[in-house]
Each structure stands twice: as C-alpha cells, then as structure tokens.
C-alpha cells in the first residue's frame, strides 16, 4: 500500500505545488507550469530508489522521448509553424472575416461548437481539430470581444465529441478491440450517452450567444487567403494524416503569401521560426510530463491503482463504476486516453465478463470516461496545444470546459440509472 502511494506521489506533488503556490500568489499565471513539472519530475527521480541515479534519469528520459511523445512534438512544431505563418500572411484574419460574414453574432458560440464536433467526428482526432480551429476561434473572440479562454474551450470540448464517437478515432478502435465488439455496436451505445450531452451544451451556447456583440466592422473577405484553412479542413476530413495536413497548409500559406506580397521568403521563414519558438514551453511540458509519468509507471503506480479498484467489485453497477474509475485514473497518470484504454482494456474485459457487463457498454465506458478526463487535465496534449495556439495558460481554459463536464455527468448517470436499458 505504502509503495503504491509513494509511486503516485509525484502526481500529487505536481498538483499541490501548482495549486498551492498559485493560490498563495493569487494568480494562476504567476507560476509557470514548466516549473511545477520540473519540481515534480525532480521529486519523482529522487524517490525512485534502489537504482543508480543514471538509471533513474534514463527511465525518465525514456518516458520523455517515446514514439507517441515525439509524434506529438512534431505535430506541435508543424502546428506552430502553420499558425504563425497563416497569421502573418493574413489567412486567419480572412477566415475569421468569412466566419463573421456567414454566421450571425448570436450563433457564433454554437457555430464554433458544431464546427468542432463535425470536424472531429470526420477526422477522428481531437488534436487535429484543435490545431485547425483554435486560431480561427481566437480571431473570432478578438473581433467580437468574447473571452479567448472560453472560445478556445468551445473548440476543445467539441473536439472530444468526435474523439469519443468517430469510427476512425484511435480511442474508439482501441476500446472495441480490447472488449471484442464491433465499432457500429459501440457507436450505438455511445450515441445514447453523447447525444444528450452535446444537445444540452449546444442549447446552452445558443442562449449564451445572445450576449455576443456583433463586431462594429467586418473587413471584406480575401478569399484567396482562406484557401489554406479550407484545404486543411478538407484534407483532414478526408482522413489524411494530421502531420501531412499541417505540412500542406504550411506550404500553401507560403506560396499564397509570396504571390500576394504578404511576406518575402525570409519573412516566411521568420514566421515559421517564431511559430516553432511559441511552442517551446508546450514541448518542454510534454516531455517532462512523459518522463514523470514513466517513473510512476516504473514504480508500479498504475498496477497499484488497478489492484486497488478491482478488489471489492461485487455487482454489475459496481463493475461498471470500477472500469470507469480505472480508466479515468490511469488517464490522469498517463495524460493519454488511448494509452489509458490500452493499459486497462484487458482487466476491464475480465471484470465485465465476470459480472455480466455488456461488452458494448464496457467499450463505451472506457472511451467516454477516458475522453472526459483527457478533456479536463491541463497537462494533456489537447489542452497544451490549445493553450499554445491561443497564447494563454491551460488553467485559464478549465472553467469553460462545459462539454467534457456534462459528458462525464451523463456517463455517470448512465451507470447509476442503468441506461441505455438495452445494453445494461
């Protein structure tokens, strides 16, 4: 028991250090999140006893540079380059003007949420959706005087609609594979849970949108400068790899910028470099989080949680709650919903089979709760890239994440109320 709690203590140190110092300072922007991760990472290396110091550092470094971590870093670099180049060239302003031209002010919040839902379910990735839409959302917020953190949160929330529901989402595929059910069956169960949450939030955004003031002046839409974002959205919806999508967008931005005289070749290179540098804190946080979480796993923290949560299961409802808690806590520890599902998938299948939980409901619980938690942890890849693109602190986004919160509540009610009845 003590060993298991010790293994999880770096995560506690991170949370307490960041919260306590921020509360004392009275400002969540006062303490850089990188410092909080540095302190908790140093603590993790110190308490991982029984190994030479270099072995502990190597374990940390292995977690910081996994294939998934490096893939995220390449995405961050491309997203930063594309976003800054598009901003310098005028693509973001043109796309924002088009959005303001097409949507009445009172429908902007609901429209942005619907756009994020549609794009994410089409491409099956929350990260790709955020990279494509957050710059536009930030521009709309600036033009209309809306809170940037709230507008960013709308995109983050909507991005998890598709991450949770799409047929090509890696979380959906992983959940169905580990539970031995078909994608279409899991989709039907999930739709009963996701649809009420999404409709509630959509209605809320329609009412909230009544307070959004129309911009005093909307510039004429420069259609040629909208092309990079249209191409990015279309290629993403067609299922192209997110890195290929961002690369195509970056090249198009450069070509159009050069042809329209928005910048010269050195100006384009400068914008790309500025965009990459703007992601530096995000990249550092990603690597430090990966290293710290690898030490937690190496010390047995994940195994401890799995054993703790499964030893007192005695009913079908209890089995479903244990699966939900299991995948949620592992997601907190790994900051990756796909890895969380993969980690607890087999034990969840055993729990489900033992207590008669429908494998389709089990897959839905794994996917829904992992996406809910991933949508609210400030050190998750989605929150970090959204904060990086919006140039705000991830903590500033948290109070406005209505969709993940409502999704989690509806998912819990589906367990307690045995809903949907056919699969419970």
Secondary structure, DSSP 8 states (H G I E B T S, - for coil): -HHHHHHHHHHHHHHHHHHHHHHHHT-TTSS-HHHHHHHHHHHHHHH--SS-HHHHHHHHHHHHT-HHHHHHHHHHHHHHHHHHHHHHHTHHHHHHHHHHHHS-GGGHHHHHHHHHHHHHHHH--HHHHHHHHHHHHHHHHHHHT--HHHHHHHHHHHHHHHHHH-TT-HHHHHHHHHHT--HHHHHHHHHHHHHHHHHHHHHHHHHHGGG----S------HHHHHHHHHHHHHHHTT--HHHHHHHHHHHHHHHHHHHTS--HHHHHHHHHHHHHHTHHHHHHHHHHHHHHHHHHHTTHHHHHHHHHHTT--SHHHHHHHHHHHHHHHHHHHS-HHHHHHHHHHHHHHHHHHHT--HHHHHHHHHHHHHHHHTT-TTSHHHHHHHHHHTS-HHHHHTT-HHHHHHHHHHHHHHHTT-SGGG-
